[in-house]
């Protein structure tokens, strides 16, 4: 899925949206089940660390958002600004959702959404706050953070339905 974050408008400093993201679900479960007395401080800080972008000399920056390859963001074009949208902000994006084979299943231009309100697939909503205004990114979303076991049927792209368990 390629997305272009066009602009961000801060609507409020606090959000009343329920946090439905699974960003820290695995880390929390791992932390709770670990033997805290035998765990090193460096291990604890690793569990709570934010995802880091990998810089390679030969390619673009790739961010493994949750650390297991199920949600990645590759920066195609860097932004000229450091402005990032926050939860609750109204943003405008252009995006194209495709299957692995390149079949287009969704495509929107100047699509307005509130960050954190899950008006798009969950994986995309989790990545938008990590982008900067003007950035173009390619996002790979596992079925868990997309259409899951249900898939997607649309009239706009009738021949490009998303089968269940698709990434």
N, C-alpha and C positions, 0 to 999 in steps of 0.2 A: 504494500500500500504506500503510495507516495503522497505526501502531504506538504502543503505550503502554508505556513502560518502568516497570514496577511497583517492582522492587527490584533491588539488586545486592549480591552477597556475594563478598568477596574471598577466594579460595581459596588463592592463593599469590602471592608477589612475583615469581616468574619463571615463564615459560611454556616448556613443552617442545614446543608445537605448531609445526609447520613453517609459516612465513609464506607463505601462498598468495595473498595479496592482490596486486592489480595497481595499487595506488595510485600507486606511483612508477615503474612500468614505462615509461610514455611519457616521463616527465621524465628518467629514466636514459638511455634510448636517445638522446634529444635532446641531453643533456649530453655523451655520449660522442662523438657525431658532430659536435658543434660545434667550431669552431676556437677553442681555449681562448686562444690568444695574442691574438686580435682581439676577444674577448668582454669586455664591460664588467663591473665588479663588480656593478652593479645587476642585470644580466641573470642572473648566477650566483645572487644571493640570491633572485631571483624564482623560479628553478627549484626551489629548496629550501624555499620558503615553504609554510606550511600553508594550506588553504583558508580563506577568510574568509566570514563571513555578511554578506549584503547587507541593510542596514536601509533600509526604505522607509517613508515617512510614511503611505502609503495601504494598505500590505499587510503580511503577516507576513514574518518573516525567511526567506530562501531561501539555502541553502548548496549551491553546485556543488562536490561533493566532490572530483572529479578534474579539474575545469576544462574539460570538454568537453561538458557537458550530459547525459552518459550516466548519471549518478547524482546526483540532487538530493534535498535534505532541506528540507522546509518545516515550520517550527515552527508547529503549530496551537495548542498550549497550552504556555506556558513552565512550567518546574518551579519549585518553591519552594526548591530546594536546588542547590548546585553539585557534588553528588556525581555523578561519572561512572564508569561501569564500565570496568575495564581488561581487557586480554587475559587470559583464563583465569578471569575471574570468572564465577560462576553468577548469571544474571539471570532474572527472570520478566517476560514480556511478554504483551500482548494484541496480536494483529495480524490484519488482514484483507488478503488479497492479491486484487487485482482486475485485470482487463484494462482497457485504455483505455476500453472501452464500459461499464464498471461491473460486468461479470459477475464474481461472486465465485468465485475458484478455490482459495483457501485461507482458513481462518479458525480461529484458535486463541485460547483464553483461558487465562491462567495457564500459559503455555508456558515451560518452564525450558530454558535452553541455556547452554552455556559460550561466552563471547565468544571469537571467533577459531577456533572448532572447526568452523565451517561446517555447523552443524546446521540452518540455514535457507539461503535463497539467498545467494550471495556478497555481493550488493549490500546486503542487509539487515545481514549480519554486519559489513560495512565501516562502516555508519552507526551501529550501536548504541554504539560507544565515543565517538561525537560527541554523544550524547544525555546528558541528566541524568535522574536518578531522578524520576519523576512527569511527565516531559515527554510530550506527544503530538505526533507528527510525521507528515507525509505524505511518503512516499518514492517517487520515480519511478526505476525501475530499468530500464536498457536490457537487451535480451536477452542481451548479452555477460555481464552480471553476474546473470542470472536463470536461465532454463532453456535459453538458447542455441538451438542447432540441433536439439536433441532434443525440446523442449517438455515437457509434463507431462500425464500421465493419472492421475487419481485416482478412486477408487471413491466417496469421500465427496461429491465434486461432479462426478459422472459427466457431466453435461451442460455442464460448464464446463471442459473440458480446455484446456490452454494449447498452442496450435499452435506449431510451431517458429518461431523468430525473433520472438516476441512480446515486447512491452515492457509 
